[in-house]
Amino acid sequence: MILGVTGSFGTGKTTVCQMFKELGAEVIDADEISHNILEKDEIQNQVKKLFNLSFQQSPREFRSQIAKIVFKSKENIQKLEKILHPLIIKEIKEEISKAKGKIVVLDAPLLIERGLDKIVDKIVVVTASLENQISRAQKRGFSQKEVLERIEYQLPLSEKLKRGDFIVDNNGKIEKTKEQVRKIYELCKAKS
């Protein structure tokens, strides 16, 4: 069974996916795939050409600079996505086809926005208050402005909640979140 885990920026999707992994699920991380693709020289060169850039930096610094550029406008985001998303989706599909686990979890912030909801069996939406989203992202080094830009770019959490088969409320204590994840895992394991 393939579970697609989504939510909004800072809701704790990665934490929830880690919990699924600890229970025995195989996790495919769309952000990690995206980062790996963006580290390839030929992709970096395409992106530099697209935005008329010439800087030389480490892959992490490169991603950070690109994020500052692309989140300034939806047009810039769409330009970057034209290069990256077909490659990301292809890689996700390849990883799913190679997966050996009974439960495979796809950690994909843009699961619904990019049509990846069509390749999963069930959707898990991780939710948290805006205050918690901002606080968590700031602990990871993002400014409030950067957090709000990224949240605004994504499908509203209220829309994702309507599409979810399971909801994980990640506003409380970590034990409470773990209990919700365990229940979903057990239910899906029984059905797979």
Backbone as JSON Lines, residues from 0, in Angstrom:
{"i":0,"aa":"M","n":[0.84,-1.18,0.0],"ca":[0.0,0.0,0.0],"c":[0.88,1.24,0.0]}
{"i":1,"aa":"I","n":[0.52,2.19,-0.84],"ca":[1.3,3.44,-0.93],"c":[0.52,4.55,-0.24]}
{"i":2,"aa":"L","n":[1.14,5.14,0.78],"ca":[0.55,6.27,1.5],"c":[1.26,7.54,1.06]}
{"i":3,"aa":"G","n":[0.5,8.52,0.63],"ca":[1.07,9.82,0.31],"c":[0.91,10.73,1.5]}
{"i":4,"aa":"V","n":[2.01,11.25,2.02],"ca":[1.96,12.15,3.18],"c":[2.2,13.57,2.7]}
{"i":5,"aa":"T","n":[1.24,14.44,3.01],"ca":[1.33,15.83,2.61],"c":[0.88,16.71,3.77]}
{"i":6,"aa":"G","n":[0.91,17.99,3.54],"ca":[0.53,18.97,4.56],"c":[1.0,20.31,4.06]}
{"i":7,"aa":"S","n":[1.2,21.23,4.94],"ca":[1.72,22.54,4.54],"c":[3.12,22.7,5.12]}
{"i":8,"aa":"F","n":[3.8,23.75,4.72],"ca":[5.16,24.0,5.17],"c":[5.18,24.14,6.7]}
{"i":9,"aa":"G","n":[6.0,23.31,7.36],"ca":[6.15,23.42,8.82],"c":[5.13,22.65,9.63]}
{"i":10,"aa":"T","n":[4.3,21.82,8.99],"ca":[3.32,21.05,9.76],"c":[3.93,19.81,10.42]}
{"i":11,"aa":"G","n":[5.08,19.36,9.91],"ca":[5.75,18.21,10.52],"c":[5.65,16.94,9.69]}
{"i":12,"aa":"K","n":[5.53,17.09,8.37],"ca":[5.43,15.93,7.48],"c":[6.62,14.99,7.63]}
{"i":13,"aa":"T","n":[7.81,15.55,7.67],"ca":[9.02,14.74,7.74],"c":[9.08,13.97,9.06]}
{"i":14,"aa":"T","n":[8.66,14.61,10.14],"ca":[8.61,13.95,11.45],"c":[7.64,12.77,11.4]}
{"i":15,"aa":"V","n":[6.47,12.99,10.82],"ca":[5.46,11.93,10.69],"c":[6.0,10.8,9.83]}
{"i":16,"aa":"C","n":[6.67,11.13,8.74],"ca":[7.25,10.08,7.86],"c":[8.31,9.28,8.59]}
{"i":17,"aa":"Q","n":[9.08,9.94,9.44],"ca":[10.1,9.24,10.24],"c":[9.42,8.24,11.19]}
{"i":18,"aa":"M","n":[8.28,8.65,11.73],"ca":[7.51,7.75,12.61],"c":[7.03,6.52,11.84]}
{"i":19,"aa":"F","n":[6.54,6.73,10.62],"ca":[6.13,5.6,9.78],"c":[7.32,4.68,9.52]}
{"i":20,"aa":"K","n":[8.48,5.28,9.26],"ca":[9.7,4.5,8.99],"c":[10.07,3.64,10.19]}
{"i":21,"aa":"E","n":[9.98,4.23,11.39],"ca":[10.3,3.5,12.61],"c":[9.36,2.32,12.82]}
{"i":22,"aa":"L","n":[8.14,2.41,12.3],"ca":[7.17,1.32,12.41],"c":[7.4,0.23,11.36]}
{"i":23,"aa":"G","n":[8.24,0.54,10.35],"ca":[8.57,-0.47,9.33],"c":[8.23,-0.08,7.9]}
{"i":24,"aa":"A","n":[7.68,1.11,7.71],"ca":[7.36,1.55,6.34],"c":[8.63,1.95,5.6]}
{"i":25,"aa":"E","n":[8.56,1.84,4.29],"ca":[9.65,2.31,3.43],"c":[9.26,3.74,3.01]}
{"i":26,"aa":"V","n":[10.17,4.7,3.22],"ca":[9.85,6.11,2.95],"c":[10.6,6.61,1.72]}
{"i":27,"aa":"I","n":[9.84,7.26,0.83],"ca":[10.41,7.93,-0.34],"c":[10.2,9.42,-0.12]}
{"i":28,"aa":"D","n":[11.29,10.19,-0.11],"ca":[11.25,11.61,0.22],"c":[11.39,12.46,-1.05]}
{"i":29,"aa":"A","n":[10.29,13.11,-1.46],"ca":[10.3,13.92,-2.69],"c":[11.27,15.08,-2.6]}
{"i":30,"aa":"D","n":[11.4,15.69,-1.41],"ca":[12.34,16.81,-1.25],"c":[13.78,16.34,-1.43]}
{"i":31,"aa":"E","n":[14.09,15.17,-0.88],"ca":[15.45,14.62,-1.02],"c":[15.75,14.33,-2.49]}
{"i":32,"aa":"I","n":[14.77,13.78,-3.19],"ca":[14.93,13.51,-4.63],"c":[15.18,14.83,-5.36]}
{"i":33,"aa":"S","n":[14.41,15.84,-5.02],"ca":[14.55,17.17,-5.64],"c":[15.95,17.73,-5.39]}
{"i":34,"aa":"H","n":[16.43,17.62,-4.15],"ca":[17.77,18.12,-3.8],"c":[18.85,17.39,-4.6]}
{"i":35,"aa":"N","n":[18.7,16.06,-4.71],"ca":[19.68,15.27,-5.46],"c":[19.71,15.67,-6.94]}
{"i":36,"aa":"I","n":[18.54,15.91,-7.5],"ca":[18.47,16.33,-8.91],"c":[19.12,17.7,-9.08]}
{"i":37,"aa":"L","n":[18.85,18.6,-8.13],"ca":[19.38,19.96,-8.21],"c":[20.9,20.01,-7.99]}
{"i":38,"aa":"E","n":[21.47,18.92,-7.47],"ca":[22.93,18.86,-7.29],"c":[23.67,18.49,-8.57]}
{"i":39,"aa":"K","n":[22.94,17.99,-9.56],"ca":[23.58,17.59,-10.81],"c":[24.01,18.82,-11.59]}
{"i":40,"aa":"D","n":[25.25,18.77,-12.09],"ca":[25.81,19.92,-12.8],"c":[24.95,20.37,-13.97]}
{"i":41,"aa":"E","n":[24.45,19.41,-14.77],"ca":[23.68,19.81,-15.95],"c":[22.36,20.5,-15.56]}
{"i":42,"aa":"I","n":[21.78,20.1,-14.42],"ca":[20.54,20.75,-13.95],"c":[20.87,22.13,-13.41]}
{"i":43,"aa":"Q","n":[21.94,22.23,-12.63],"ca":[22.35,23.54,-12.12],"c":[22.61,24.5,-13.28]}
{"i":44,"aa":"N","n":[23.26,24.0,-14.32],"ca":[23.55,24.86,-15.47],"c":[22.27,25.33,-16.16]}
{"i":45,"aa":"Q","n":[21.28,24.43,-16.28],"ca":[19.99,24.82,-16.87],"c":[19.31,25.9,-16.03]}
{"i":46,"aa":"V","n":[19.36,25.72,-14.71],"ca":[18.71,26.67,-13.79],"c":[19.43,28.02,-13.84]}
{"i":47,"aa":"K","n":[20.76,27.99,-13.85],"ca":[21.53,29.24,-13.93],"c":[21.2,29.99,-15.22]}
{"i":48,"aa":"K","n":[21.12,29.25,-16.31],"ca":[20.79,29.86,-17.6],"c":[19.38,30.45,-17.57]}
{"i":49,"aa":"L","n":[18.46,29.71,-16.99],"ca":[17.06,30.14,-16.89],"c":[16.92,31.48,-16.17]}
{"i":50,"aa":"F","n":[17.65,31.63,-15.07],"ca":[17.55,32.85,-14.26],"c":[18.72,33.81,-14.47]}
{"i":51,"aa":"N","n":[19.53,33.53,-15.48],"ca":[20.66,34.41,-15.83],"c":[21.6,34.6,-14.63]}
{"i":52,"aa":"L","n":[22.05,33.48,-14.07],"ca":[22.92,33.5,-12.89],"c":[24.31,32.99,-13.25]}
{"i":53,"aa":"S","n":[25.29,33.39,-12.45],"ca":[26.64,32.92,-12.75],"c":[27.42,32.48,-11.52]}
{"i":54,"aa":"F","n":[26.78,32.48,-10.35],"ca":[27.53,32.17,-9.13],"c":[27.93,30.71,-9.03]}
{"i":55,"aa":"Q","n":[29.04,30.46,-8.31],"ca":[29.54,29.12,-8.03],"c":[29.41,28.91,-6.53]}
{"i":56,"aa":"Q","n":[28.64,27.9,-6.11],"ca":[28.45,27.64,-4.69],"c":[28.3,26.15,-4.45]}
{"i":57,"aa":"S","n":[28.29,25.81,-3.16],"ca":[28.01,24.41,-2.79],"c":[26.55,24.12,-3.14]}
{"i":58,"aa":"P","n":[26.18,22.83,-3.3],"ca":[24.79,22.5,-3.63],"c":[23.78,23.09,-2.66]}
{"i":59,"aa":"R","n":[24.1,23.07,-1.37],"ca":[23.18,23.61,-0.35],"c":[23.0,25.12,-0.53]}
{"i":60,"aa":"E","n":[24.12,25.83,-0.73],"ca":[24.05,27.29,-0.94],"c":[23.32,27.6,-2.24]}
{"i":61,"aa":"F","n":[23.53,26.76,-3.25],"ca":[22.86,26.95,-4.53],"c":[21.34,26.85,-4.35]}
{"i":62,"aa":"R","n":[20.89,25.8,-3.64],"ca":[19.44,25.63,-3.39],"c":[18.88,26.82,-2.64]}
{"i":63,"aa":"S","n":[19.64,27.3,-1.66],"ca":[19.19,28.44,-0.85],"c":[19.04,29.69,-1.71]}
{"i":64,"aa":"Q","n":[20.02,29.93,-2.6],"ca":[19.94,31.1,-3.49],"c":[18.78,30.99,-4.47]}
{"i":65,"aa":"I","n":[18.59,29.79,-5.0],"ca":[17.49,29.55,-5.95],"c":[16.15,29.76,-5.25]}
{"i":66,"aa":"A","n":[16.03,29.28,-4.02],"ca":[14.78,29.44,-3.26],"c":[14.46,30.93,-3.09]}
{"i":67,"aa":"K","n":[15.49,31.73,-2.79],"ca":[15.26,33.18,-2.62],"c":[14.75,33.81,-3.92]}
{"i":68,"aa":"I","n":[15.23,33.32,-5.03],"ca":[14.82,33.86,-6.33],"c":[13.41,33.37,-6.69]}
{"i":69,"aa":"V","n":[13.19,32.07,-6.6],"ca":[11.93,31.53,-7.11],"c":[10.72,31.89,-6.26]}
{"i":70,"aa":"F","n":[10.88,32.01,-4.94],"ca":[9.72,32.31,-4.11],"c":[9.33,33.79,-4.17]}
{"i":71,"aa":"K","n":[10.02,34.56,-5.0],"ca":[9.63,35.96,-5.2],"c":[8.43,36.09,-6.13]}
{"i":72,"aa":"S","n":[8.23,35.09,-7.0],"ca":[7.07,35.16,-7.9],"c":[6.64,33.77,-8.34]}
{"i":73,"aa":"K","n":[5.33,33.63,-8.57],"ca":[4.8,32.33,-9.02],"c":[5.37,31.99,-10.4]}
{"i":74,"aa":"E","n":[5.64,33.01,-11.2],"ca":[6.21,32.79,-12.53],"c":[7.58,32.11,-12.43]}
{"i":75,"aa":"N","n":[8.41,32.6,-11.49],"ca":[9.74,32.0,-11.29],"c":[9.63,30.56,-10.81]}
{"i":76,"aa":"I","n":[8.68,30.31,-9.92],"ca":[8.46,28.95,-9.41],"c":[8.09,28.03,-10.57]}
{"i":77,"aa":"Q","n":[7.16,28.49,-11.4],"ca":[6.7,27.68,-12.53],"c":[7.83,27.39,-13.52]}
{"i":78,"aa":"K","n":[8.7,28.36,-13.74],"ca":[9.86,28.16,-14.64],"c":[10.76,27.04,-14.11]}
{"i":79,"aa":"L","n":[11.04,27.1,-12.8],"ca":[11.91,26.09,-12.18],"c":[11.24,24.71,-12.21]}
{"i":80,"aa":"E","n":[9.95,24.69,-11.92],"ca":[9.22,23.43,-11.9],"c":[9.2,22.74,-13.27]}
{"i":81,"aa":"K","n":[9.2,23.52,-14.34],"ca":[9.2,22.92,-15.68],"c":[10.45,22.06,-15.88]}
{"i":82,"aa":"I","n":[11.55,22.48,-15.27],"ca":[12.79,21.71,-15.36],"c":[12.77,20.53,-14.38]}
{"i":83,"aa":"L","n":[12.41,20.81,-13.13],"ca":[12.58,19.82,-12.07],"c":[11.47,18.78,-11.96]}
{"i":84,"aa":"H","n":[10.22,19.2,-12.05],"ca":[9.14,18.26,-11.71],"c":[9.05,17.01,-12.58]}
{"i":85,"aa":"P","n":[9.24,17.08,-13.88],"ca":[9.22,15.82,-14.64],"c":[10.28,14.84,-14.16]}
{"i":86,"aa":"L","n":[11.46,15.36,-13.8],"ca":[12.55,14.51,-13.32],"c":[12.24,13.94,-11.94]}
{"i":87,"aa":"I","n":[11.65,14.76,-11.07],"ca":[11.29,14.32,-9.72],"c":[10.22,13.23,-9.79]}
{"i":88,"aa":"I","n":[9.18,13.46,-10.59],"ca":[8.08,12.5,-10.71],"c":[8.58,11.17,-11.28]}
{"i":89,"aa":"K","n":[9.46,11.24,-12.28],"ca":[10.03,10.03,-12.87],"c":[10.79,9.23,-11.8]}
{"i":90,"aa":"E","n":[11.6,9.92,-11.02],"ca":[12.39,9.27,-9.97],"c":[11.49,8.67,-8.89]}
{"i":91,"aa":"I","n":[10.43,9.39,-8.5],"ca":[9.5,8.88,-7.49],"c":[8.87,7.58,-7.99]}
{"i":92,"aa":"K","n":[8.41,7.58,-9.24],"ca":[7.78,6.39,-9.8],"c":[8.76,5.22,-9.85]}
{"i":93,"aa":"E","n":[10.02,5.5,-10.18],"ca":[11.05,4.44,-10.21],"c":[11.27,3.87,-8.81]}
{"i":94,"aa":"E","n":[11.35,4.76,-7.81],"ca":[11.58,4.3,-6.43],"c":[10.39,3.48,-5.92]}
{"i":95,"aa":"I","n":[9.17,3.89,-6.28],"ca":[7.98,3.13,-5.87],"c":[8.02,1.74,-6.49]}
{"i":96,"aa":"S","n":[8.4,1.66,-7.77],"ca":[8.44,0.35,-8.44],"c":[9.5,-0.58,-7.84]}
{"i":97,"aa":"K","n":[10.54,-0.01,-7.23],"ca":[11.6,-0.82,-6.62],"c":[11.33,-1.14,-5.15]}
{"i":98,"aa":"A","n":[10.33,-0.49,-4.55],"ca":[10.06,-0.64,-3.12],"c":[9.71,-2.08,-2.77]}
{"i":99,"aa":"K","n":[10.21,-2.52,-1.65],"ca":[9.99,-3.9,-1.22],"c":[9.04,-4.0,-0.03]}
{"i":100,"aa":"G","n":[8.82,-2.89,0.68],"ca":[7.99,-2.91,1.88],"c":[6.51,-3.09,1.6]}
{"i":101,"aa":"K","n":[5.79,-3.56,2.63],"ca":[4.33,-3.71,2.53],"c":[3.66,-2.35,2.51]}
{"i":102,"aa":"I","n":[4.24,-1.42,3.27],"ca":[3.73,-0.05,3.32],"c":[4.84,0.87,2.81]}
{"i":103,"aa":"V","n":[4.52,1.62,1.77],"ca":[5.45,2.6,1.21],"c":[4.86,3.98,1.45]}
{"i":104,"aa":"V","n":[5.67,4.86,2.02],"ca":[5.22,6.21,2.33],"c":[5.93,7.2,1.41]}
{"i":105,"aa":"L","n":[5.14,7.98,0.69],"ca":[5.69,9.03,-0.17],"c":[5.53,10.36,0.56]}
{"i":106,"aa":"D","n":[6.65,10.94,0.98],"ca":[6.69,12.23,1.66],"c":[6.77,13.3,0.56]}
{"i":107,"aa":"A","n":[5.63,13.95,0.26],"ca":[5.58,14.9,-0.86],"c":[4.74,16.12,-0.5]}
{"i":108,"aa":"P","n":[5.39,17.25,-0.21],"ca":[4.65,18.46,0.14],"c":[3.62,18.86,-0.94]}
{"i":109,"aa":"L","n":[3.98,18.65,-2.22],"ca":[3.11,19.03,-3.33],"c":[2.4,17.83,-3.93]}
{"i":110,"aa":"L","n":[2.07,16.87,-3.1],"ca":[1.44,15.62,-3.54],"c":[0.21,15.88,-4.42]}
{"i":111,"aa":"I","n":[-0.69,16.7,-3.93],"ca":[-1.94,16.98,-4.65],"c":[-1.69,17.95,-5.8]}
{"i":112,"aa":"E","n":[-0.9,19.0,-5.52],"ca":[-0.65,20.01,-6.54],"c":[-0.01,19.43,-7.8]}
{"i":113,"aa":"R","n":[0.82,18.39,-7.67],"ca":[1.54,17.83,-8.81],"c":[0.92,16.53,-9.33]}
{"i":114,"aa":"G","n":[-0.28,16.2,-8.85],"ca":[-0.98,15.03,-9.36],"c":[-0.45,13.71,-8.85]}
{"i":115,"aa":"L","n":[0.44,13.74,-7.85],"ca":[0.99,12.5,-7.3],"c":[-0.04,11.75,-6.46]}
{"i":116,"aa":"D","n":[-1.14,12.42,-6.12],"ca":[-2.21,11.75,-5.37],"c":[-2.81,10.61,-6.2]}
{"i":117,"aa":"K","n":[-2.61,10.66,-7.51],"ca":[-3.14,9.61,-8.4],"c":[-2.31,8.32,-8.34]}
{"i":118,"aa":"I","n":[-1.09,8.4,-7.8],"ca":[-0.26,7.19,-7.75],"c":[-0.18,6.59,-6.34]}
{"i":119,"aa":"V","n":[-0.93,7.18,-5.4],"ca":[-0.94,6.64,-4.04],"c":[-2.31,6.03,-3.75]}
{"i":120,"aa":"D","n":[-2.35,5.13,-2.77],"ca":[-3.61,4.47,-2.39],"c":[-4.4,5.3,-1.39]}
{"i":121,"aa":"K","n":[-3.7,5.95,-0.47],"ca":[-4.34,6.75,0.58],"c":[-3.51,8.01,0.81]}
{"i":122,"aa":"I","n":[-4.2,9.08,1.22],"ca":[-3.52,10.35,1.5],"c":[-3.59,10.63,3.0]}
{"i":123,"aa":"V","n":[-2.43,10.93,3.58],"ca":[-2.33,11.33,4.98],"c":[-1.98,12.82,4.98]}
{"i":124,"aa":"V","n":[-2.83,13.63,5.61],"ca":[-2.57,15.07,5.69],"c":[-2.12,15.39,7.12]}
{"i":125,"aa":"V","n":[-0.95,16.0,7.22],"ca":[-0.42,16.42,8.52],"c":[-0.79,17.88,8.71]}
{"i":126,"aa":"T","n":[-1.43,18.16,9.83],"ca":[-1.9,19.52,10.07],"c":[-1.3,20.09,11.35]}
{"i":127,"aa":"A","n":[-1.15,21.39,11.37],"ca":[-0.68,22.12,12.55],"c":[-1.16,23.57,12.41]}
{"i":128,"aa":"S","n":[-1.24,24.26,13.51],"ca":[-1.66,25.66,13.48],"c":[-0.6,26.49,12.76]}
{"i":129,"aa":"L","n":[-1.01,27.62,12.22],"ca":[-0.07,28.53,11.55],"c":[1.04,28.94,12.51]}
{"i":130,"aa":"E","n":[0.68,29.19,13.75],"ca":[1.66,29.57,14.77],"c":[2.73,28.48,14.93]}
{"i":131,"aa":"N","n":[2.29,27.21,15.0],"ca":[3.24,26.1,15.11],"c":[4.07,25.95,13.83]}
{"i":132,"aa":"Q","n":[3.44,26.13,12.67],"ca":[4.18,26.04,11.4],"c":[5.32,27.05,11.38]}
{"i":133,"aa":"I","n":[5.0,28.28,11.72],"ca":[6.01,29.36,11.69],"c":[7.11,29.07,12.71]}
{"i":134,"aa":"S","n":[6.72,28.69,13.91],"ca":[7.68,28.41,14.97],"c":[8.64,27.29,14.57]}
{"i":135,"aa":"R","n":[8.1,26.2,14.03],"ca":[8.94,25.05,13.63],"c":[9.89,25.43,12.51]}
{"i":136,"aa":"A","n":[9.39,26.15,11.52],"ca":[10.23,26.53,10.39],"c":[11.31,27.53,10.82]}
{"i":137,"aa":"Q","n":[10.98,28.42,11.76],"ca":[11.98,29.37,12.24],"c":[13.11,28.64,12.96]}
{"i":138,"aa":"K","n":[12.8,27.55,13.65],"ca":[13.84,26.75,14.32],"c":[14.78,26.13,13.29]}
{"i":139,"aa":"R","n":[14.29,25.98,12.04],"ca":[15.12,25.43,10.96],"c":[15.81,26.55,10.16]}
{"i":140,"aa":"G","n":[15.68,27.8,10.63],"ca":[16.42,28.89,10.01],"c":[15.64,29.73,9.0]}
{"i":141,"aa":"F","n":[14.33,29.51,8.87],"ca":[13.53,30.3,7.94],"c":[12.96,31.52,8.66]}
{"i":142,"aa":"S","n":[12.85,32.62,7.92],"ca":[12.21,33.81,8.49],"c":[10.7,33.64,8.37]}
{"i":143,"aa":"Q","n":[9.96,34.44,9.13],"ca":[8.5,34.37,9.05],"c":[8.03,34.68,7.63]}
{"i":144,"aa":"K","n":[8.68,35.63,6.98],"ca":[8.32,36.0,5.61],"c":[8.51,34.81,4.66]}
{"i":145,"aa":"E","n":[9.64,34.1,4.79],"ca":[9.92,32.93,3.94],"c":[8.88,31.83,4.17]}
{"i":146,"aa":"V","n":[8.51,31.63,5.44],"ca":[7.51,30.61,5.77],"c":[6.19,30.95,5.11]}
{"i":147,"aa":"L","n":[5.75,32.19,5.26],"ca":[4.46,32.61,4.7],"c":[4.45,32.55,3.18]}
{"i":148,"aa":"E","n":[5.59,32.88,2.54],"ca":[5.7,32.78,1.07],"c":[5.5,31.33,0.62]}
{"i":149,"aa":"R","n":[6.12,30.42,1.33],"ca":[6.03,29.0,0.95],"c":[4.63,28.44,1.22]}
{"i":150,"aa":"I","n":[4.04,28.84,2.32],"ca":[2.68,28.38,2.64],"c":[1.71,28.91,1.58]}
{"i":151,"aa":"E","n":[1.88,30.16,1.21],"ca":[0.99,30.78,0.22],"c":[1.09,30.09,-1.14]}
{"i":152,"aa":"Y","n":[2.27,29.6,-1.47],"ca":[2.49,28.94,-2.75],"c":[1.74,27.6,-2.83]}
{"i":153,"aa":"Q","n":[1.61,26.92,-1.69],"ca":[1.0,25.59,-1.67],"c":[-0.53,25.7,-1.64]}
{"i":154,"aa":"L","n":[-1.16,24.59,-2.03],"ca":[-2.61,24.47,-1.91],"c":[-2.95,24.69,-0.43]}
{"i":155,"aa":"P","n":[-4.0,25.48,-0.13],"ca":[-4.32,25.71,1.29],"c":[-4.54,24.4,2.04]}
{"i":156,"aa":"L","n":[-4.1,24.38,3.29],"ca":[-4.23,23.2,4.13],"c":[-5.7,22.77,4.22]}
{"i":157,"aa":"S","n":[-6.61,23.72,4.25],"ca":[-8.04,23.39,4.32],"c":[-8.48,22.54,3.12]}
{"i":158,"aa":"E","n":[-7.9,22.82,1.94],"ca":[-8.21,22.04,0.73],"c":[-7.59,20.64,0.8]}
{"i":159,"aa":"K","n":[-6.36,20.57,1.33],"ca":[-5.7,19.27,1.46],"c":[-6.48,18.39,2.44]}
{"i":160,"aa":"L","n":[-6.99,19.0,3.51],"ca":[-7.74,18.24,4.51],"c":[-8.98,17.59,3.9]}
{"i":161,"aa":"K","n":[-9.6,18.27,2.95],"ca":[-10.79,17.72,2.27],"c":[-10.44,16.48,1.46]}
{"i":162,"aa":"R","n":[-9.2,16.4,0.99],"ca":[-8.77,15.29,0.12],"c":[-8.13,14.14,0.9]}
{"i":163,"aa":"G","n":[-7.86,14.36,2.18],"ca":[-7.16,13.36,2.97],"c":[-8.02,12.18,3.38]}
{"i":164,"aa":"D","n":[-7.42,10.99,3.36],"ca":[-8.08,9.8,3.89],"c":[-7.84,9.7,5.39]}
{"i":165,"aa":"F","n":[-6.67,10.22,5.82],"ca":[-6.31,10.24,7.23],"c":[-5.76,11.62,7.56]}
{"i":166,"aa":"I","n":[-6.04,12.09,8.78],"ca":[-5.52,13.37,9.25],"c":[-4.65,13.11,10.47]}
{"i":167,"aa":"V","n":[-3.46,13.69,10.5],"ca":[-2.6,13.63,11.68],"c":[-2.51,15.05,12.23]}
{"i":168,"aa":"D","n":[-3.09,15.26,13.41],"ca":[-3.03,16.56,14.07],"c":[-1.7,16.63,14.82]}
{"i":169,"aa":"N","n":[-0.81,17.47,14.33],"ca":[0.53,17.56,14.9],"c":[0.71,18.84,15.72]}
{"i":170,"aa":"N","n":[-0.32,19.2,16.48],"ca":[-0.25,20.4,17.33],"c":[0.14,20.07,18.76]}
{"i":171,"aa":"G","n":[-0.06,18.81,19.15],"ca":[0.16,18.44,20.55],"c":[1.52,17.84,20.81]}
{"i":172,"aa":"K","n":[1.57,17.04,21.84],"ca":[2.81,16.36,22.24],"c":[3.17,15.3,21.2]}
{"i":173,"aa":"I","n":[4.46,15.02,21.09],"ca":[4.97,14.07,20.1],"c":[4.36,12.67,20.3]}
{"i":174,"aa":"E","n":[4.09,12.3,21.55],"ca":[3.49,10.99,21.85],"c":[2.11,10.87,21.2]}
{"i":175,"aa":"K","n":[1.37,11.98,21.22],"ca":[0.02,12.0,20.64],"c":[0.11,11.82,19.12]}
{"i":176,"aa":"T","n":[1.09,12.46,18.51],"ca":[1.29,12.32,17.06],"c":[1.69,10.87,16.74]}
{"i":177,"aa":"K","n":[2.61,10.31,17.54],"ca":[3.05,8.92,17.31],"c":[1.88,7.95,17.39]}
{"i":178,"aa":"E","n":[0.97,8.19,18.31],"ca":[-0.19,7.31,18.48],"c":[-1.09,7.36,17.24]}
{"i":179,"aa":"Q","n":[-1.29,8.56,16.69],"ca":[-2.1,8.71,15.47],"c":[-1.45,7.98,14.3]}
{"i":180,"aa":"V","n":[-0.14,8.13,14.17],"ca":[0.6,7.48,13.08],"c":[0.54,5.97,13.23]}
{"i":181,"aa":"R","n":[0.7,5.48,14.46],"ca":[0.67,4.03,14.7],"c":[-0.69,3.45,14.3]}
{"i":182,"aa":"K","n":[-1.78,4.15,14.63],"ca":[-3.13,3.67,14.27],"c":[-3.3,3.59,12.75]}
{"i":183,"aa":"I","n":[-2.82,4.6,12.05],"ca":[-2.91,4.62,10.57],"c":[-2.09,3.47,10.0]}
{"i":184,"aa":"Y","n":[-0.88,3.3,10.52],"ca":[0.02,2.24,10.03],"c":[-0.62,0.87,10.23]}
{"i":185,"aa":"E","n":[-1.15,0.61,11.42],"ca":[-1.76,-0.69,11.72],"c":[-2.96,-0.94,10.81]}
{"i":186,"aa":"L","n":[-3.78,0.08,10.61],"ca":[-4.97,-0.05,9.75],"c":[-4.56,-0.37,8.32]}
{"i":187,"aa":"C","n":[-3.56,0.35,7.81],"ca":[-3.1,0.12,6.42],"c":[-2.4,-1.22,6.27]}
{"i":188,"aa":"K","n":[-1.66,-1.62,7.29],"ca":[-0.95,-2.91,7.25],"c":[-1.97,-4.05,7.18]}
{"i":189,"aa":"A","n":[-3.05,-3.91,7.93],"ca":[-4.1,-4.93,7.94],"c":[-4.79,-5.03,6.59]}
{"i":190,"aa":"K","n":[-4.85,-3.92,5.87],"ca":[-5.53,-3.9,4.57],"c":[-4.61,-4.27,3.41]}
{"i":191,"aa":"S","n":[-3.29,-4.23,3.63],"ca":[-2.37,-4.49,2.5],"c":[-2.03,-5.97,2.35]}
